Amino acid sequence: MARHDRTRLPAAERRRQIIAAATRLVAERGFWGLSMQDVAADCGLTVPGLLHHVGSKDGLLIAILEHRDAEDARALGTLLSGDRTLSALCTALVRRNAGQPEIVRLFAVLEAESLAPDHPAHDYFVARQQRILEDLTALAKDVTDAPETLARRIIALMDGLQLQWLRSPGLDLPELWAATAGELLP
């Protein structure tokens, strides 16, 4: 494709396009299977054109993760509509995730890959896990004398149920959560 045949987009729109294409490709292949050439081709760009927008493959990965966190925070704020209890937050998060299996798969794949200390998202996932644990622990103080233990159990249950749901698409994630979380959350 000749350069003059490419569609010029405003920088912010092009970046959204790149993040969407890369998100899909990472969810399918993992970070190590991601080809910058494939992302560029998906967006009608050259690899140098892609790098102009994201800097590097590692920069693209962090942009994907930060974008997803920001999108999820906005959506959860809307879903919660003021109810910031532990139970309401968990239910809203499960409902949100049930509507975006490709994003849940993306995070599951990257979270597993990033267990290797040399993975470019290793530090991101360490910090993210600590932030989530702190947030859930703070909310759990209202319902238990062992808030950090409850927070860890919630994370483990949610992660485990999401993996089962991804492997068995016929499962209803919110229903599965409601059936099992009732024993965990008062």
Phi, psi and omega in degrees: 000129180285151183305319184288348178275348183283144178279127177272128178241153173301150186306316182294320178292320178297318179297319177298318179298316180297314181296320179296315180294315181294323178301312180298315182292320178292321178298326180281320192242348188082168182295317183293336178270359181282130176251127177297329177298319179294320178296314180300313181298320180299330183258003181070033181239167167271165176299315176300324177295319177297313181297331175301324183272331187239350177084308183196171177297318177296319178297323177296317180299312180295323177298318177300310184295315179295322177298315181295318179299317180295317178297316180295319179299317178297313182296319180294322177302320178289315182296324183283330181038053174096337181277099183256039174277161180300314181297316180295318180297313181297316180297317179295319180296317178296316178298318179298312182294327179298335180269001181217067182300328180294328178285320177298318178297316178306309182292323178297316180295311182292324179297319178291313179301322187281004172296334176289125183301338181270002178290139183296341179256009181304305182296323178302311183289328175298311181295320181296315179298318179296318180296316180295317179300316179296317180297313180292322178299317179300317179288330182286344179299336180280348187235355183203159175276350179236069187296322181291323178297316178297318179300316179295322178294321178296313179300314181297317180294314181297313180298316180296316179295322179296321177296317177298318180296319179295325180281336182231081187303343179286346180289148176260105186301311179299322178293317178298317178298312181300320182291328183260329183287338180301329178282340183264318183256128179291000000 
